[in-house]
Amino acid sequence: MTETDSKSRCFKLADRLEKVPPYLFQVIDDMKADAKSRGIEIVSLGIGDPDQPTPPEIVEELYKQAQINEMQKYPAYRGTDEMRQALTDFYQRRFGVQLNPQTEALTLIGSKEGIANLALAVLNPNDVVIVPDPSYPVYAMNAVFTGSEKYSAPLLRENDFLIDFGAIPDEIAERAKLLWMNYPNNPTSAVAPIEFFNEAVQWAKKYGVIIAHDNPYSEIYQSDEPPPSLLNAEGARDVGIEFNTLSKTYNMTGWRIGMVVGNQDIVQALGRVKSNIDSGVFLPIQKAAIRALNMPSDSVVELRKKYIERRIAVEEVLESAGYDVYHGKGTFYVWVRTPQGKKSFDFVGEVINETGVVIGPGSGWGKSGEGFFRVCLTREPDVLRKYLQVIVEKFPAN
Ligand SMILES: *Cc1c(COP(=O)(O)O)cnc(C)c1O
């Protein structure tokens, strides 16, 4: 008998796991569970999951297709030809951007999957990845999973939450390999003008940096003018790709289907990674997504109207109580300064404890989110008014 047979040793998990924080909403779930155990009724305005149903014709398409034997087999990992055609047709119709469906588009298992896997396609250890702060937590995980270095680019109110390229030090820019951007922006609701994307592309070309633009809210805007795609910027396709998804546009968060389009070398590199990790999206879901993308836009127009009404309702309640609200024009979030200069997590904890209402702590999306909170417009206006009224009564602005 050897030493190891007689004495059992403890296994060890990967070191990188120590750098993976619990997912933001896990922390909030724990706060909720605690309040619930004390008999408090919980109402969530915290997590960004649409309340409205997937339009019925999309669901029907899934039913129909799921019964066909050929549809039950392994799909092609890149997405079917028909699916990639539907994606590029959408980009043509919506943005006037013409893409080659064979080389410049890929189907994803939700955009989150592609956002995470992109790291394996473009980052080496010790490269720098520039991540906006605050931002969707998955971008920062790129650095953790590849041993690269994260540089946080603060999104500040005085810059309308746009990245300030002039503030990125030259030595960081020289080492940077990848830049993440997201407009309409989660969590701040800021929208970027085309001039900003033009500037971003020029900056990226100067330093040889890849731009990954995450655009899940491209259709969720509250302005008269639809926000642009990164691919509308001059020369964007030389350096950039864009992630998009059906999740928010068609209330399909649970379906897991998204897309990446743009620079063919980067898109193909991500495809190569994926072909060794997953086997694509269930074919009936691709069929349903094709149906969604080719539908008349009525459902999306209605959805936009709802979010406009809801944003107005939230802004009214908060502002008449003296809260400092950022007037964003996109996404279904409202970004607000905490009352009395409270720390984000303190305020969110107190609100859950005293009212049962769950809101998002700004600092959960990054240091520069400290002192803000996020409200989701995923409830009807009356419900939003009622619960925000409860909050402002308990927590005066000053
Ligand atoms: C919702 C969201 C996503 C994820 O979209 P899926 O396609 O459902 O994975 C990605 N980025 C941001 C900023 C989001 O808010």
The ligand as an SDF file (V2000), in Angstrom:
LIG
                    3D

 15 15  0  0  0  0  0  0  0  0999 V2000
  -29.5400   40.9470  -20.7540 C   0  0  0  0  0  0  0  0  0  0  0  0
  -28.1420   41.2660  -21.0900 C   0  0  0  0  0  0  0  0  0  0  0  0
  -27.3330   40.3540  -21.7720 C   0  0  0  0  0  0  0  0  0  0  0  0
  -27.6870   38.8930  -21.9310 C   0  0  0  0  0  0  0  0  0  0  0  0
  -28.4830   38.6000  -22.9320 O   0  0  0  0  0  0  0  0  0  0  0  0
  -28.7490   37.0630  -23.3160 P   0  0  0  0  0  0  0  0  0  0  0  0
  -28.7940   37.0970  -24.7780 O   0  0  0  0  0  0  0  0  0  0  0  0
  -30.0370   36.7130  -22.6700 O   0  0  0  0  0  0  0  0  0  0  0  0
  -27.6220   36.2320  -22.7910 O   0  0  0  0  0  0  0  0  0  0  0  0
  -26.0780   40.7610  -22.1930 C   0  0  0  0  0  0  0  0  0  0  0  0
  -25.6150   41.9850  -21.9180 N   0  0  0  0  0  0  0  0  0  0  0  0
  -26.3560   42.8650  -21.2240 C   0  0  0  0  0  0  0  0  0  0  0  0
  -25.7810   44.2100  -20.9670 C   0  0  0  0  0  0  0  0  0  0  0  0
  -27.6300   42.5380  -20.7810 C   0  0  0  0  0  0  0  0  0  0  0  0
  -28.3190   43.4230  -20.0600 O   0  0  0  0  0  0  0  0  0  0  0  0
  1  2  1  0
  2  3  1  0
  2 14  2  0
  3  4  1  0
  3 10  2  0
  4  5  1  0
  5  6  1  0
  6  7  2  0
  6  8  1  0
  6  9  1  0
 10 11  1  0
 11 12  2  0
 12 13  1  0
 12 14  1  0
 14 15  1  0
M  END
$$$$
